[in-house]
Amino acid sequence: MTTLREDLLKVIGQETSENRSPTLRAKLIRVNNTTCTFEVVQSPYRSGDENRIGERYKVPISYSWNAFFF
């Protein structure tokens, strides 16, 4: 059985739908012990605040896991 962190380490660099991103899409940049760092990317649906593309923000590791695997 793998941990949340181990699962997330395998998807670093991949994009996902992410509710905390202003465009609702983000790329996983880094996995820490209790948080993950995401970078805002452009949505294929052209939604949200596209002026914030490239900004980085942190999300709890459990929320990050849900974005990719739930």
C-alpha positions in Angstrom: 0.0 0.0 0.0 1.4 3.4 -1.0 1.1 6.6 0.9 -0.6 9.8 -0.5 2.9 11.3 -0.8 4.3 8.4 -2.8 1.3 8.5 -5.2 1.8 12.2 -5.7 5.5 11.9 -6.3 4.6 9.9 -9.4 2.5 12.7 -11.0 4.8 15.7 -10.5 4.7 17.8 -13.6 1.2 16.7 -14.6 -1.8 19.0 -14.9 -5.2 18.4 -13.2 -8.4 20.1 -12.4 -7.8 22.0 -9.2 -10.5 23.9 -7.4 -8.2 26.4 -5.7 -6.6 27.5 -9.0 -8.1 30.7 -10.4 -8.3 29.0 -13.8 -9.5 25.7 -12.2 -6.4 23.9 -13.8 -3.0 23.5 -12.2 0.3 21.6 -12.6 1.8 19.8 -9.6 5.3 21.3 -9.0 6.4 19.9 -5.6 5.3 17.4 -3.0 6.2 18.3 0.6 5.4 16.4 3.8 2.0 18.0 4.4 1.4 20.2 1.4 1.9 20.3 -2.3 2.9 23.2 -4.5 0.9 23.8 -7.7 1.3 26.3 -10.6 -1.7 27.9 -12.2 -2.0 26.9 -15.9 -4.4 27.9 -18.7 -7.6 25.9 -18.8 -8.6 24.3 -22.1 -12.0 25.9 -21.4 -10.6 29.5 -21.1 -12.1 30.0 -17.6 -11.1 32.1 -14.7 -8.4 34.8 -14.2 -5.9 34.0 -16.9 -3.7 36.9 -15.6 -2.6 34.7 -12.8 -1.2 31.9 -15.0 2.3 31.0 -13.6 1.5 31.8 -10.0 2.3 29.1 -7.4 0.3 28.2 -4.3 0.1 25.4 -1.7 -2.6 22.9 -1.0 -2.9 20.3 1.7 -1.6 16.9 0.6 -4.9 15.2 1.0 -6.7 17.7 -1.3 -3.9 17.3 -3.8 -4.3 13.6 -3.8 -8.0 13.9 -4.4 -7.4 16.2 -7.4 -5.5 13.4 -9.1 -6.9 10.1 -7.8 -10.4 10.6 -6.5 
